[in-house]
Amino acid sequence: MNYQLFIESLDHEGRGVAHHDGKAVFVDGALTGEIVEASPYRKKDNYEQAQVCSITKPSPYRVTPGCQWFGICGGCTHQHLDEAAQVAAKQRVLEDCFEHIGKLRPETMLAPIHGPTWGYRTKARLSVRNVPKKGGVLVGFHERKSSYVADMLGCEVLSPQIASLLPAMRELVAGLTIRDRLPQIEVAVGDGVAVLVFRILESLTPEDEDQVRAFADRHRVQIWLQPKGPDTAQPFHPLDGPTLSYSLPEFSVNMPFKPTEFTQVNHGVNRMLVRRAIRMLEPRPGDKVADFFCGLGNFTLPIARRGAEVLGIEGSSGLVSRALENARLNGLDHLTRYQVMNLFEMAPEILAALGHFDKWLIDPPRDGAIELVKSLPEDGSGPSRIVYVSCSPATLARDAGVLVHTKGYALKTAGVANMFPHTAHVESIALFERT
């Protein structure tokens, strides 16, 4: 049975939140302030999930989606919401997490970081399926709330070079003998270089190889083949192509990376995020800085460029090897050291053995850095300043609660970075100072 709802707010997944018969209702496609007719598709004891059937009173911030596949493709959730309102909603999610999870508030909320909202995505994993009932091979993101691949011929958030190749990729895969054994194409775009990594479950035949080489030459992309895990990805054609990399011009840093290695999907916003992080951290010559979850050195090298001595710590030996190479390439190996360590198993004695650091930068995955912050001493001998970059406002707020309520830090500033426009993903940054 359908019912009419007033949408009170948006949740952290971008769904409208309403109440009906004493239960919270999460409504796909609804916006704050709207009155909608909704159809429930999942009912639980204390909440329901529903989808919009019709809109009685639309939000003034509702806009026409910029992509014709929005609503079918599950890659974006917010294209129907004005871009400025998207950023404001993410800021509210961050503030709510601090208040309800961390039981605290920043002294100052920073202006959001945002950049281009279309054609920004330089990293993606595209699913590939041969579906004869839908006309053959499909290449794209999954359909919304489904494991099926969306039947899409373009994408407005992908790098335009890659988005324009979706029909050609479909045609290429359809002509291969292993069309049913190629489940994924990973995309990585750098400064002037685009790479497609074909995940193959069987070897290419000589005829397949000829087709793939011709495709790479025609569209000026590099093709890599990945027969097993990400570490098995290797260049296929051309073998002498330019190196995939991105740059941080403000810090005179160039960052080569392999297409299967983690980098931020939005190079423009990443540059602004690094700039803000360095300004907040204020590294100076003579400072000893720890960069936890350092990855390729995205923050490590800019910190070192300011003259500080940096220890980068990362759980992946492969990423640490790459970070060492990047430090040497940029002439910063004299100021940087790297160490492989499982930071999810941090303990006070392990942290103490690393020595004293004046400042920390933390950039963890979605699980956050709870064991790391819990390992800080409570005697005021920890770093004077901590900059925390987060891809999960909930775990940031949880860790902030530990830092503020038990470790003697004040949450000075925080704000969001719109790393993934048109999605509910919230990237954020916060500054803690020892009191």
C-alpha positions as CSV (number, residue, x, y, z in Angstrom):
1,M,0.0,0.0,0.0
2,N,1.3,3.4,-0.9
3,Y,1.3,6.4,1.5
4,Q,2.0,10.0,1.6
5,L,5.1,11.2,3.5
6,F,6.8,14.5,4.5
7,I,10.6,14.2,4.0
8,E,12.3,15.6,7.1
9,S,16.0,15.1,6.2
10,L,18.5,13.0,4.2
11,D,20.4,10.1,5.8
12,H,24.1,9.3,5.3
13,E,23.2,7.3,2.2
14,G,21.3,10.2,0.6
15,R,17.8,8.7,1.2
16,G,14.9,10.8,2.3
17,V,13.9,10.3,6.0
18,A,10.3,10.4,7.0
19,H,8.1,8.8,9.7
20,H,4.9,6.7,9.3
21,D,2.9,4.8,11.9
22,G,5.7,5.4,14.5
23,K,8.4,4.0,12.2
24,A,11.3,5.7,10.3
25,V,10.9,5.4,6.6
26,F,13.9,5.7,4.3
27,V,12.8,6.8,0.8
28,D,14.9,6.4,-2.3
29,G,14.9,9.4,-4.5
30,A,13.2,11.8,-2.1
31,L,14.6,15.2,-0.9
32,T,14.3,17.2,2.3
33,G,11.1,19.2,2.5
34,E,9.3,17.2,-0.2
35,I,5.8,15.7,0.1
36,V,5.9,12.4,-1.8
37,E,3.8,9.3,-2.4
38,A,6.0,6.3,-1.6
39,S,5.8,2.6,-2.1
40,P,7.4,0.4,0.6
41,Y,9.6,-2.5,-0.6
42,R,11.1,-3.6,2.7
43,K,9.4,-3.6,6.1
44,K,11.1,-4.2,9.4
45,D,9.8,-3.9,13.0
46,N,11.3,-0.4,13.5
47,Y,11.8,1.0,10.0
48,E,10.8,0.7,6.4
49,Q,12.4,1.3,3.0
50,A,10.4,2.8,0.2
51,Q,10.8,4.4,-3.2
52,V,9.1,7.5,-4.6
53,C,6.1,6.9,-6.8
54,S,5.1,10.5,-7.3
55,I,6.0,13.9,-5.9
56,T,3.2,16.1,-4.5
57,K,5.4,19.0,-3.5
58,P,9.0,19.0,-4.9
59,S,12.0,20.5,-3.2
60,P,13.2,23.9,-4.6
61,Y,16.6,22.2,-4.8
62,R,15.4,19.3,-7.1
63,V,17.1,19.5,-10.5
64,T,17.0,17.5,-13.8
65,P,19.8,14.8,-13.6
66,G,22.7,15.5,-15.9
67,C,23.0,11.9,-17.1
68,Q,20.4,10.0,-19.0
69,W,21.2,6.8,-17.2
70,F,20.7,8.2,-13.7
71,G,18.1,6.1,-11.8
72,I,19.2,3.0,-13.8
73,C,22.9,3.0,-13.1
74,G,23.8,2.7,-9.4
75,G,27.0,4.8,-9.6
76,C,25.3,8.1,-8.6
77,T,22.6,8.8,-6.1
78,H,22.3,12.6,-5.9
79,Q,22.1,13.9,-9.5
80,H,18.5,15.1,-8.8
81,L,19.8,17.4,-6.1
82,D,21.3,20.9,-6.7
83,E,25.1,20.6,-6.6
84,A,25.5,23.2,-3.8
85,A,22.8,21.5,-1.8
86,Q,24.7,18.2,-2.2
87,V,27.7,19.7,-0.5
88,A,25.6,21.2,2.2
89,A,23.9,17.9,2.9
90,K,27.4,16.2,3.3
91,Q,28.4,18.9,5.7
92,R,25.3,18.2,7.8
93,V,26.1,14.5,7.8
94,L,29.6,15.3,9.2
95,E,28.2,17.6,11.8
96,D,25.5,15.1,12.9
97,C,28.1,12.3,13.2
98,F,30.3,14.5,15.4
99,E,27.3,15.4,17.6
100,H,25.7,12.0,17.9
101,I,28.6,9.6,17.7
102,G,31.5,11.6,19.0
103,K,29.5,13.8,21.4
104,L,31.4,16.9,20.4
105,R,31.5,19.8,18.0
106,P,34.4,21.4,16.1
107,E,35.2,24.9,17.2
108,T,35.1,26.0,13.5
109,M,33.5,24.4,10.4
110,L,35.6,24.9,7.3
111,A,34.3,26.0,4.0
112,P,33.8,22.8,1.8
113,I,36.4,21.8,-0.7
114,H,34.8,21.3,-4.1
115,G,35.7,21.2,-7.8
116,P,34.3,20.1,-11.1
117,T,31.3,17.9,-10.7
118,W,31.2,16.2,-14.1
119,G,33.9,14.2,-15.9
120,Y,35.9,14.1,-12.7
121,R,36.3,10.4,-12.1
122,T,39.8,9.1,-13.0
123,K,39.5,5.6,-11.3
124,A,36.7,3.1,-11.7
125,R,35.9,-0.6,-11.9
126,L,33.6,-1.3,-14.7
127,S,31.7,-4.7,-14.7
128,V,31.5,-6.7,-17.9
129,R,28.7,-9.2,-18.7
130,N,27.7,-11.0,-21.9
131,V,23.9,-10.8,-21.8
132,P,22.4,-12.1,-25.1
133,K,18.9,-11.2,-23.9
134,K,20.0,-7.5,-23.8
135,G,21.8,-7.5,-27.1
136,G,25.2,-8.8,-26.1
137,V,28.1,-7.5,-24.0
138,L,27.4,-4.8,-21.4
139,V,30.2,-2.6,-19.9
140,G,29.4,-0.3,-17.0
141,F,28.4,0.1,-13.4
142,H,25.9,-2.1,-11.6
143,E,22.2,-1.2,-11.8
144,R,20.9,0.5,-8.7
145,K,20.4,-2.1,-5.9
146,S,21.2,-4.9,-8.3
147,S,24.1,-7.1,-9.3
148,Y,23.1,-6.7,-13.0
149,V,25.2,-4.4,-15.2
150,A,23.5,-1.3,-16.3
151,D,22.8,-1.0,-20.1
152,M,24.6,2.3,-20.5
153,L,26.5,3.9,-23.5
154,G,28.1,6.8,-21.6
155,C,28.8,8.3,-18.1
156,E,28.8,11.9,-17.2
157,V,31.1,11.5,-14.1
158,L,33.8,9.4,-15.7
159,S,36.7,11.0,-17.5
160,P,35.3,12.1,-20.9
161,Q,37.9,10.0,-22.7
162,I,36.9,6.8,-20.9
163,A,33.1,7.6,-21.0
164,S,33.2,8.0,-24.8
165,L,34.9,4.6,-25.1
166,L,32.1,2.6,-23.4
167,P,30.4,1.6,-26.7
168,A,33.8,0.7,-28.2
169,M,34.6,-1.4,-25.2
170,R,31.4,-3.3,-25.6
171,E,32.2,-4.0,-29.2
172,L,35.7,-5.1,-28.5
173,V,34.8,-7.6,-25.8
174,A,31.9,-8.9,-27.9
175,G,34.4,-9.8,-30.6
176,L,36.8,-11.7,-28.2
177,T,36.7,-15.5,-27.8
178,I,36.9,-15.0,-24.0
179,R,33.9,-12.6,-23.9
180,D,32.3,-14.7,-21.1
181,R,35.6,-14.9,-19.2
182,L,36.3,-11.1,-18.9
183,P,34.3,-9.9,-15.9
184,Q,35.9,-6.5,-15.2
185,I,37.7,-3.6,-16.8
186,E,39.5,-1.3,-14.3
187,V,40.1,2.3,-15.4
188,A,42.9,4.5,-14.3
189,V,43.5,8.0,-15.9
190,G,46.6,10.0,-15.1
191,D,48.2,13.1,-16.4
192,G,47.9,12.5,-20.1
193,V,47.7,8.7,-19.8
194,A,44.7,6.4,-19.7
195,V,45.0,2.7,-18.8
196,L,42.4,-0.1,-19.1
197,V,43.1,-3.2,-17.0
198,F,41.3,-6.3,-18.4
199,R,40.6,-8.9,-15.7
200,I,40.9,-12.2,-17.6
201,L,39.9,-15.6,-16.4
202,E,41.4,-17.3,-19.6
203,S,44.3,-16.3,-21.8
204,L,43.7,-14.3,-24.9
205,T,44.0,-16.2,-28.2
206,P,46.4,-14.7,-30.8
207,E,43.3,-13.3,-32.7
208,D,42.1,-11.7,-29.4
209,E,45.5,-10.2,-28.9
210,D,45.5,-8.6,-32.3
211,Q,42.1,-7.1,-31.6
212,V,43.2,-5.7,-28.3
213,R,46.3,-4.2,-29.7
214,A,44.3,-2.5,-32.5
215,F,41.9,-1.1,-30.0
216,A,44.7,0.3,-27.9
217,D,46.3,2.0,-30.9
218,R,43.0,3.3,-32.3
219,H,41.9,4.9,-29.0
220,R,45.3,5.8,-27.6
221,V,45.0,3.9,-24.4
222,Q,47.2,1.4,-22.6
223,I,45.9,-2.1,-22.0
224,W,47.0,-4.2,-19.1
225,L,46.0,-7.8,-18.4
226,Q,45.2,-9.1,-14.9
227,P,44.9,-12.9,-14.7
228,K,44.5,-13.2,-10.9
229,G,44.8,-10.7,-8.1
230,P,45.7,-7.0,-8.5
231,D,49.4,-7.7,-8.1
232,T,49.3,-9.8,-11.3
233,A,48.4,-6.9,-13.5
234,Q,51.0,-6.2,-16.2
235,P,51.2,-4.0,-19.3
236,F,50.1,-5.8,-22.5
237,H,50.1,-3.0,-25.2
238,P,51.9,-0.8,-25.7
239,L,54.9,-2.0,-23.7
240,D,56.8,1.2,-24.0
241,G,53.9,3.6,-23.2
242,P,54.4,6.6,-20.8
243,T,54.1,6.1,-17.1
244,L,50.8,6.5,-15.4
245,S,51.1,9.4,-12.8
246,Y,49.4,12.4,-11.2
247,S,50.9,15.6,-10.0
248,L,50.8,17.9,-7.0
249,P,52.1,21.0,-8.7
250,E,52.0,23.2,-5.6
251,F,54.6,20.9,-4.0
252,S,56.6,20.0,-7.1
253,V,55.6,16.4,-6.7
254,N,54.9,13.8,-9.4
255,M,53.4,10.5,-8.3
256,P,53.7,7.5,-10.6
257,F,51.3,4.7,-9.8
258,K,50.1,1.4,-11.1
259,P,46.5,1.3,-12.3
260,T,45.4,-1.2,-9.7
261,E,47.0,0.8,-6.8
262,F,44.8,3.0,-4.6
263,T,44.7,6.7,-5.6
264,Q,42.0,9.2,-5.1
265,V,39.4,9.2,-7.9
266,N,39.3,13.0,-8.2
267,H,42.7,14.5,-8.9
268,G,41.5,18.1,-8.8
269,V,39.9,17.8,-5.4
270,N,42.8,15.7,-4.1
271,R,45.2,18.6,-4.9
272,M,43.0,20.9,-2.9
273,L,42.7,18.4,0.0
274,V,46.5,18.0,0.2
275,R,46.9,21.8,0.2
276,R,44.5,22.2,3.1
277,A,46.0,19.3,5.0
278,I,49.5,20.8,4.8
279,R,48.2,24.2,5.8
280,M,46.5,22.7,8.8
281,L,49.5,20.5,9.8
282,E,52.0,23.3,9.4
283,P,55.1,21.1,8.9
284,R,58.4,22.9,9.3
285,P,62.1,22.1,9.0
286,G,63.1,20.1,12.1
287,D,59.6,18.7,12.7
288,K,59.3,15.0,13.0
289,V,56.0,13.9,11.5
290,A,54.3,10.5,11.2
291,D,52.0,9.8,8.2
292,F,49.8,6.9,9.1
293,F,48.2,4.9,6.3
294,C,50.5,6.8,3.9
295,G,49.8,4.8,0.7
296,L,51.9,6.0,-2.2
297,G,53.0,9.1,-0.3
298,N,50.2,11.4,-1.3
299,F,50.7,13.4,1.9
300,T,54.2,12.2,2.9
301,L,56.0,13.9,0.1
302,P,54.3,17.3,0.4
303,I,55.1,17.2,4.1
304,A,58.7,16.5,3.3
305,R,58.7,19.2,0.7
306,R,58.1,21.7,3.6
307,G,61.3,20.4,5.2
308,A,60.0,18.1,7.9
309,E,61.3,14.6,8.5
310,V,58.5,12.1,7.8
311,L,57.9,8.4,8.7
312,G,55.3,6.9,6.4
313,I,53.5,3.8,7.7
314,E,51.4,1.6,5.6
315,G,50.1,-2.0,5.9
316,S,50.9,-2.9,2.2
317,S,54.5,-3.8,1.4
318,G,53.7,-3.1,-2.3
319,L,52.5,0.4,-1.5
320,V,55.5,1.0,0.7
321,S,57.8,-0.1,-2.2
322,R,56.1,2.3,-4.5
323,A,56.3,5.1,-1.9
324,L,60.0,4.6,-1.6
325,E,60.4,4.8,-5.4
326,N,58.3,8.0,-5.4
327,A,60.4,9.6,-2.7
328,R,63.6,8.9,-4.7
329,L,62.0,10.2,-7.9
330,N,61.1,13.5,-6.3
331,G,64.4,13.9,-4.5
332,L,62.8,13.6,-1.0
333,D,64.3,10.3,0.1
334,H,66.7,12.1,2.5
335,L,63.6,13.4,4.5
336,T,61.4,10.3,4.3
337,R,61.4,6.8,5.8
338,Y,58.7,4.1,5.3
339,Q,57.7,1.1,7.4
340,V,55.3,-1.7,6.8
341,M,52.9,-2.2,9.8
342,N,49.4,-3.4,10.4
343,L,47.9,-0.2,12.0
344,F,44.7,-2.1,12.9
345,E,46.7,-4.0,15.4
346,M,48.4,-1.0,17.0
347,A,49.1,-1.1,20.8
348,P,50.6,1.5,23.2
349,E,54.0,-0.3,23.4
350,I,54.2,-0.6,19.6
351,L,53.4,3.1,19.2
352,A,55.9,4.1,21.9
353,A,58.7,2.1,20.1
354,L,58.2,4.3,17.0
355,G,59.5,7.3,19.0
356,H,58.2,10.8,19.5
357,F,56.6,12.8,16.7
358,D,55.7,16.4,16.8
359,K,52.8,16.0,14.4
360,W,50.6,13.3,12.9
361,L,48.7,12.9,9.7
362,I,46.2,10.1,9.6
363,D,44.4,9.0,6.4
364,P,42.8,5.6,7.1
365,P,40.3,3.5,5.1
366,R,36.6,3.4,6.1
367,D,37.3,1.4,9.2
368,G,39.1,4.4,10.7
369,A,42.1,4.4,13.1
370,I,40.6,3.4,16.5
371,E,43.4,1.2,17.7
372,L,45.9,3.9,16.7
373,V,44.2,6.7,18.6
374,K,43.5,4.5,21.6
375,S,47.2,3.8,21.8
376,L,48.1,7.5,22.3
377,P,49.4,8.3,25.8
378,E,47.2,10.2,28.1
379,D,50.0,12.2,29.8
380,G,50.1,14.9,27.2
381,S,53.3,13.6,25.5
382,G,51.6,12.8,22.2
383,P,51.9,15.0,19.0
384,S,50.9,18.6,19.4
385,R,48.8,18.5,16.2
386,I,46.9,15.8,14.4
387,V,45.3,16.2,10.9
388,Y,42.9,13.4,10.2
389,V,41.7,12.8,6.6
390,S,38.6,10.5,6.5
391,C,36.4,8.7,4.0
392,S,33.9,7.8,6.7
393,P,32.3,10.6,8.9
394,A,31.1,7.9,11.3
395,T,34.5,6.5,12.1
396,L,36.1,9.9,12.1
397,A,33.5,11.0,14.7
398,R,34.1,7.8,16.8
399,D,37.9,8.4,16.7
400,A,37.5,12.1,17.5
401,G,35.5,11.2,20.6
402,V,38.5,9.2,21.8
403,L,41.0,12.0,21.0
404,V,38.9,14.7,22.7
405,H,37.4,12.8,25.7
406,T,40.3,10.6,26.7
407,K,43.5,11.8,25.1
408,G,43.5,15.6,25.8
409,Y,42.9,17.0,22.3
410,A,40.6,19.7,21.1
411,L,38.8,19.4,17.8
412,K,39.7,22.8,16.3
413,T,38.4,22.6,12.7
414,A,36.7,20.2,10.4
415,G,35.0,20.2,6.9
416,V,34.1,18.1,3.9
417,A,35.8,17.6,0.6
418,N,33.4,16.8,-2.3
419,M,35.6,14.0,-3.7
420,F,32.6,12.1,-5.2
421,P,30.0,14.6,-6.5
422,H,26.5,13.2,-7.1
423,T,27.0,10.5,-4.6
424,A,26.5,10.2,-0.8
425,H,30.2,9.6,-0.1
426,V,31.5,12.1,2.4
427,E,35.3,12.8,2.5
428,S,36.3,15.0,5.3
429,I,39.3,16.5,7.2
430,A,39.7,17.6,10.8
431,L,42.4,19.2,12.9
432,F,43.1,18.2,16.5
433,E,45.4,20.2,18.8
434,R,46.7,19.0,22.2
435,T,45.3,21.0,25.0
